[in-house]
Amino acid sequence: MGLPSSKRTVSALIYEDSPRYDLWLKVILGSIIALTLILGFVLLTVDILGAWIMFGTTLFDALLFRAILPRWFQIFDDRVKILLGGPFALNIPLVDISEVRQVSGREAFIYWGIRFATSLSGVIEIVRRKGLSVVISPHNPDMFLGQANRALEAAHDRSQPSS
């Protein structure tokens, strides 16, 4: 009796990019963490339970930001992968993508879809055939866009029946 064989093939990594974080976003996120931490220290002399609640809130917020903010954007030969903190990731199969395009910065906030854009410049929209589309802000949007469209064309060519 042999080991079960896996039918899943290994995908080749084509391109990897880090997200671009604007200074204003870093300031907002840092301020949220700092505010709850400072409130915890202030409450130490007045209300111990309230202080521990603020420290717990600080830890929860830090872990939440770490879990949901993107770390890497990867393009494989069969999917686009958005790596979030910890074990979390969003995989979008190339066959489900109809278009990858650059959009205006306001799409980072006013958008009907999944928003992983962390900057107002270089916002890329991944338009899905089914489900919500995704906006991201890679550090090098032109290179990401070129590589994504090349991978999309190659996946489309592979899915076409040969004559």
C-alpha positions in Angstrom: 0.0 0.0 0.0 1.6 3.2 -1.2 1.2 6.8 -0.1 -1.7 8.7 -1.7 -0.6 10.8 -4.6 -1.6 14.4 -4.8 -3.2 15.5 -8.0 -2.5 19.1 -7.3 0.4 20.5 -9.4 2.9 23.0 -8.2 2.4 26.5 -9.5 5.3 28.6 -10.6 5.7 32.0 -9.0 6.0 34.6 -11.8 6.1 37.9 -9.9 6.0 39.1 -6.3 5.5 42.7 -5.0 5.1 44.3 -1.6 2.2 46.7 -0.9 2.7 50.4 -0.9 1.7 52.0 2.5 1.1 55.7 2.5 2.3 57.8 5.5 -1.3 58.8 6.4 -2.3 55.2 6.8 0.6 54.4 9.0 -0.2 57.5 11.2 -3.9 56.5 11.5 -3.1 52.9 12.4 -0.3 53.9 14.8 -2.6 56.5 16.4 -5.3 53.9 17.1 -2.7 51.6 18.8 -1.1 54.5 20.7 -4.4 55.9 21.9 -5.6 52.6 23.5 -2.2 52.0 25.0 -2.0 55.5 26.5 -5.6 55.2 27.9 -4.5 51.9 29.5 -1.6 53.6 31.3 -3.8 56.5 32.4 -6.5 54.1 33.7 -3.9 52.2 35.8 -4.2 54.7 38.6 -8.0 55.0 38.4 -9.5 51.7 37.3 -7.4 48.5 37.0 -10.1 46.6 35.2 -10.5 49.4 32.7 -6.7 49.5 32.2 -6.6 45.8 31.4 -9.5 46.2 29.0 -7.6 49.0 27.2 -4.4 46.8 27.1 -6.4 43.9 25.7 -8.0 46.3 23.1 -4.5 47.4 22.1 -3.3 43.9 21.6 -6.5 42.9 19.7 -6.2 45.9 17.4 -2.5 45.2 16.7 -3.3 41.5 15.9 -6.3 42.5 13.8 -4.2 45.0 11.7 -1.5 42.4 11.4 -4.0 39.8 10.2 -5.9 41.8 7.6 -3.3 44.2 6.1 -1.6 42.8 3.0 2.0 41.7 3.2 2.7 40.5 -0.4 1.0 40.3 -3.8 2.1 37.2 -5.8 1.3 36.3 -9.4 1.5 32.5 -10.1 0.9 30.9 -13.5 -2.6 29.9 -12.3 -3.7 32.5 -9.7 -3.1 35.8 -8.0 -2.4 35.5 -4.3 -2.8 38.3 -1.8 -0.8 37.3 1.4 -2.2 38.8 4.5 -0.8 38.4 8.0 -0.3 35.0 9.6 -1.9 32.1 7.7 -4.4 34.2 5.9 -4.4 34.7 2.1 -6.8 35.4 -0.7 -6.3 33.3 -3.8 -7.9 34.4 -7.0 -7.7 31.9 -9.9 -6.7 33.5 -13.2 -9.6 31.8 -14.9 -11.9 33.8 -12.6 -10.3 37.1 -13.6 -11.7 39.0 -16.6 -9.3 42.0 -16.4 -6.5 43.7 -14.4 -6.3 47.4 -14.7 -5.0 50.6 -13.1 -7.7 52.8 -11.5 -7.8 56.1 -9.8 -6.8 56.6 -6.2 -10.4 57.2 -5.0 -11.1 53.5 -5.8 -9.0 52.7 -2.7 -11.9 54.0 -0.5 -15.0 54.4 -2.7 -15.3 50.9 -4.1 -17.9 48.2 -4.2 -15.7 45.2 -3.7 -12.8 43.9 -1.5 -10.3 46.7 -0.7 -6.7 45.8 0.1 -5.4 49.1 -1.2 -3.1 50.8 1.3 -2.1 53.8 -0.9 -3.9 56.4 -3.0 -1.3 56.0 -5.8 -0.9 53.0 -8.1 -4.2 51.4 -7.3 -4.8 48.2 -9.3 -8.3 46.6 -9.8 -8.6 42.9 -10.3 -12.0 42.4 -12.0 -13.5 39.0 -11.3 -16.0 37.2 -13.5 -17.9 36.0 -10.4 -17.8 37.4 -6.9 -16.4 40.8 -5.7 -13.6 42.4 -7.5 -10.5 43.4 -5.5 -8.4 46.6 -5.4 -4.8 46.6 -4.3 -1.8 49.0 -4.3 1.4 47.2 -5.1 4.7 49.0 -4.7 5.5 48.8 -8.4 2.0 49.0 -10.1 3.3 49.2 -13.7 5.4 46.0 -13.3 2.5 44.2 -11.4 0.0 45.2 -14.1 2.3 44.0 -16.9 3.1 40.7 -15.2 -0.6 40.1 -14.3 -1.8 40.7 -17.8 0.9 38.4 -19.3 -0.1 35.6 -16.8 -3.8 36.3 -17.7 -3.1 35.9 -21.4 -1.1 32.7 -20.9 -3.9 31.2 -18.7 -6.5 32.2 -21.3 -4.4 30.5 -24.0 -4.0 27.3 -21.9 -7.7 27.1 -21.4 -8.6 27.4 -25.1 -9.1 24.0 -26.7 -6.4 23.2 -29.3 -7.5 22.4 -32.8 
